[in-house]
């Protein structure tokens, strides 16, 4: 049910030929209320796609009636024509739904530079077709329509005390969210005001999508949107709601990691006993972005020297010669020297645990990444062809 | 002739079994004077190998009598035993040469974590054997003894007005120098004091090795050392000497790039019309470290969207929607939109030129990198086996 699991939401996913495969490529999610609360976080990449530029304006009043999403073209670096396309997309949906265009968000994903007249015509056609197909059971269709190189649709639902959160996500590459991630739509029937929705969303994305760094490449089109319909009539306990929202975001982040292009290992990097959480994140991210470490994991090689070489490039507080490194439960390095033999580490499972103990404080963080594989290179050298 | 091309230097390269292949693995370069001037720059990685820690102390007085280099083991994260090994290496060479141990530098390269009793015994044996083999014609042997995954020895010689500069380098992976690069030894018979040598060396490495970023991974063992013997009796013109030194460093940087592990393209990223040189370097480096761009080049795909997505993550001064991107002479993007069709770009040659015109100022910089290939992944997943 995904985004239509909570009460008050209709959705649809239709195929209009943006994808050469003929698979669904335009999704529409509509909030039927009574509340029309929205919050969103966007890529921190300065190179922003036209739908991002549109949506950043549209979200300012905290009101969202609907969101249109398309795959098969990013509408990024497509000039003023591309911005007009995003604008017309919102207007088209608003006219059909009888709402204000400024309350319709737009998301696009696909190849950068794609957004010509043909693209525009298909997207507008998709708005019409998806509006005609709207249904309280349309969540699964919508989740399929936003897929690009994803091998599976990513969805998540969590039920609270009288309220529900539902969500869908797409993303398989260019996965290094800056304040958001790929395209994510989260819905809830809880009663929230827009400031509370915004605070919950930022708190949840900070410790979930922001801690996913599959390939160090930040997208131009990332957007995470939360819509609240209030249809349950229940104002949730703030702590319980935030916790449930984090669960949904973390679940989607793991699904994104598990479906990352070409990956053969899902690597969970746990940094413990850092002085600050920021230090822990910086150290974890330096490992997640180290190609030599990622290639070693692909080769089932517990090359802990590459971990230390990576974290040595950070400004975090620690002594490189007093760090412990564990791989899949085996301490391979202690106090700046070798510990248990490499042969003791079994890296054949897809799930890979790296633990780095900085031994200076009480803060910790977990960063999720993937290995660097032949298939990653292959898929990303052939993407636009 | 490499490091023995200038007058006043002897060198040797010998095999002592540090490499499983039986190839030469210990090099010694000795300055016979009359001057014993030395300058060095080191990796800015906080995770530093033991020979780096030793050499950073030894260089402080600006006097260098000799340098010992070994391949087949990095002596990094090998604890206090490893530091003692570096110390004993310098003492052994000093005793044989009749100089102070504090004037002998040590460099190591190979697998991090390698540096046990067997390693120490072989290195010390290598010092003895190479000292016995010292010769004014030993430069080529030394250049071969420092190779690891290098497919060719890297050397460079430039002649000035009455003086000569010679050099050798090794490096094929973990190539993202922070203030230095892999192992480089540069010799000259010019008359220089140590402050002048240091200034020339820093100026030259800043625009050569520091602009090479093959895989974004900074080594723990990088060191570039300049030794001046004064044997020519000629005090060089400062501008001419610095220019020649830059030529030598740039020549070696290109050789390192051309021999980078698994690479199939040598990519020259030229950033023009930046507001500052720092901005140009930041923008160039963001592209050089973008795996999606590098994989696209491997696939001969002129995917300029990935260039814009990469530079959008920087803090440099420019408008992402007013940038021109050229690939091998074809302008594929102008003012935030597509220009000439992708099909016009021929990316089949190994030499690849990317030009990014930021259109805001007069500063520029060139960053050299490589593509991301199947072979890179293969070589780096199997390195330690």
Interface residues (C-beta under 8 A of the other chain):
Chain A: X44 X45 X46 X47 X48 X74 X76 X77 X78 X79 X82 X111 X112 X113 X173 X174 X178 X215 X216 X217 X218 X219 X220 X289 X290 X291 X292 X295 X296 X298 X299 X301 X303 X304 X305 X306 X308 X309 X310 X311 X312 X313 X314 X320 X321 X333 X335 X336 X337 X338 X342 X372 X373 X374 X376 X377 X378 X380 X381 X382 X383 X384 X385
Chain B: X44 X45 X46 X47 X48 X74 X76 X77 X78 X79 X82 X111 X112 X113 X173 X174 X178 X215 X216 X217 X218 X219 X220 X289 X290 X291 X292 X295 X296 X298 X299 X301 X303 X304 X305 X306 X308 X309 X310 X311 X312 X313 X314 X320 X321 X333 X335 X336 X337 X338 X342 X372 X373 X374 X376 X377 X378 X380 X381 X382 X383 X384 X385
